[in-house]
Amino acid sequence: MSTEEIPLTGGNVSAGVVRVGDTVRRPAGPWTPAVHALLEHLWSAGFRGAPRPLGIDGKGREVLTFVPGDVPWPSRFDLMEPVDQLARVGRLIRDLHDACETFTPPPDAKWNNLIPADSNDLIVHHDLAPWNLVVGERMVFIDWDGVAPGSRLWDLAYAAHGFIPLSAHPDWQRADDAGPRLRAFADAYGLDERQRRDLAPMLAVRTRSMHDFLRDQALLGVEPWTTHWRTGHGDAWRSDAEYVERNTGLWLGALLG
C-alpha cells in the first residue's frame, strides 16, 4: 500500500487534508468520535452516500475511505444536468435523513455546530452542497466535520441554495428554470405540502444565516472565516439571501405547482 501523502485541494477549508492510497487523512477534532459513530451507523443502515470511517492514524488524523470522482462546483456543474441528476441528489438527501432518524448519538457526543439550526430534530450534515458532493460510480457527500443537530428542512434549504442554485450572481442565477429545478428537487426528496410551505421562507433564512455567521466570525477574528469575509464571501451570501427572499413567492408557487 502506498504511503505517499497527496494533498487534496478544493473547497474552502482543506488545509491538512491528504490522500494516502485508498484513504483520506484529515485533521481530527473533539467532534470526530461522534461523526465517526454517525458515519458507521449510516453504513450499517445501508446508506452508501458517505465515506466510511477507518479510525485514527498514528499522526492523530481521522482516516476515511477515499471516494474517486468529480466535484460539481465550480467547474463541473454540468454534472447536475439534466434535471434527473438533480433529482438523484434530492433522493440521496432523503435517504440520508431517513438513515439519520435511527441514529442514537453517543452519550458524550461533541458536535462542531457552527451555526445554530432552527430545531434539533435529528443529526444532519449542515453543508450539503455541490462543493461537498463527489460524483463517480455513485454520489457521495464528503466533509462531515459540521455534522450537528438540526432539521430536515434546515439541511434541505442549504442544499437547494447550492444545487439549484438559488444565486444572485449573474454567472449562476437560473432565471429561466430555478423554479422548476426547485420543484424537481423537492419532488425527488418527497416533501409533503406542509413541508413545501415551510421550506419556501426557510430558503432565505438559511442563506442569510451564512452571511451572519461569516460576519460574526470576522468580528472575532476567527480563521478561515475572517479571510472569507475579507475576500467577499459575506457579500455573496448577503446578495443571495436578498435575491432568495425577494422571490419567496416564486419558490412557493414552484413548490406547490
Secondary structure, DSSP 4 states (H G I P E B T S, - for coil): -----EE---SS--TT-EEETTEEEEE--TTHHHHHHHHHHHHHTT--SSPPEEEE-TTSEEEEE---SB--TTT-GGGG-SHHHHHHHHHHHHHHHHHHTT----TT------S--S--SEEE-S--SGGGEEESSSEEE---TT-EEE-HHHHHHHHHHHHTT---STTT--TTTHHHHHHHHHHHHT--HHHHHHHHHHHHHHHHHHHHHHHHHHHHT-TTHHHHHHTTHHHHHHHHHHHHHHTHHHHHHHHH-
